Amino acid sequence: MVLRLDRVMAGRTMSLKELSEIVGVSNVNLSKMKTGKISAIRFSTLVAICGALDCQPGDILEYERDGGGM
């Protein structure tokens, strides 16, 4: 699984700090999501991120068959 949060944020010109304040998730945790250094994401967090960025989960998450685990 590949996380594309950085790409979606860049397309919306939203900073990590702004997203953190809107979603209610710490900068540290969002930074880990941006760099793909997480193993899971709560659905409530994904819903909040998609709401803040006006996107779909598929815009943020991408499946790669040979890419290892999330």
C-alpha positions in Angstrom: 0.0 0.0 0.0 1.3 3.4 -0.9 0.2 6.6 0.8 -0.2 9.6 -1.5 -1.2 12.1 1.2 1.7 14.4 0.3 0.6 14.6 -3.4 -3.1 15.4 -2.4 -2.0 18.0 0.1 0.3 19.7 -2.5 -2.6 19.7 -5.0 -4.8 21.5 -2.4 -1.9 23.7 -1.3 -2.6 22.7 2.3 0.2 22.6 4.9 0.7 19.8 7.4 -0.2 22.2 10.2 -3.4 23.3 8.6 -4.5 19.7 8.0 -3.6 18.8 11.5 -5.7 21.5 12.9 -8.7 20.6 10.7 -8.5 16.9 11.2 -7.5 16.9 14.9 -4.5 14.6 14.4 -1.0 15.5 15.5 1.6 16.9 13.1 3.8 13.9 14.0 1.1 11.3 13.1 0.3 13.1 9.8 4.0 13.4 9.0 4.3 9.6 9.4 1.3 9.2 7.1 2.9 11.5 4.5 6.1 9.5 4.6 4.4 6.1 4.6 5.8 5.1 8.0 2.5 3.8 9.4 1.0 0.3 9.5 -2.6 1.3 9.9 -5.0 4.2 9.7 -8.4 4.5 11.4 -11.4 4.9 9.2 -12.4 8.0 11.2 -9.1 9.6 10.5 -9.3 8.7 6.8 -12.8 10.2 6.6 -11.6 13.4 8.3 -8.7 13.7 6.0 -10.8 13.1 2.9 -13.3 15.7 4.2 -10.6 18.3 4.8 -8.9 17.7 1.4 -12.2 17.2 -0.5 -10.9 13.9 -1.9 -11.7 10.2 -2.0 -9.8 7.5 -0.1 -8.4 6.2 -3.4 -6.8 9.6 -3.9 -4.7 9.0 -0.8 -4.3 5.2 -0.8 -2.8 3.2 -3.7 -2.4 -0.6 -3.8 0.8 -2.0 -5.2 1.0 -5.7 -5.6 4.8 -5.9 -5.2 5.2 -3.0 -2.8 5.3 -4.8 0.6 2.9 -4.1 3.5 1.5 -0.9 4.8 
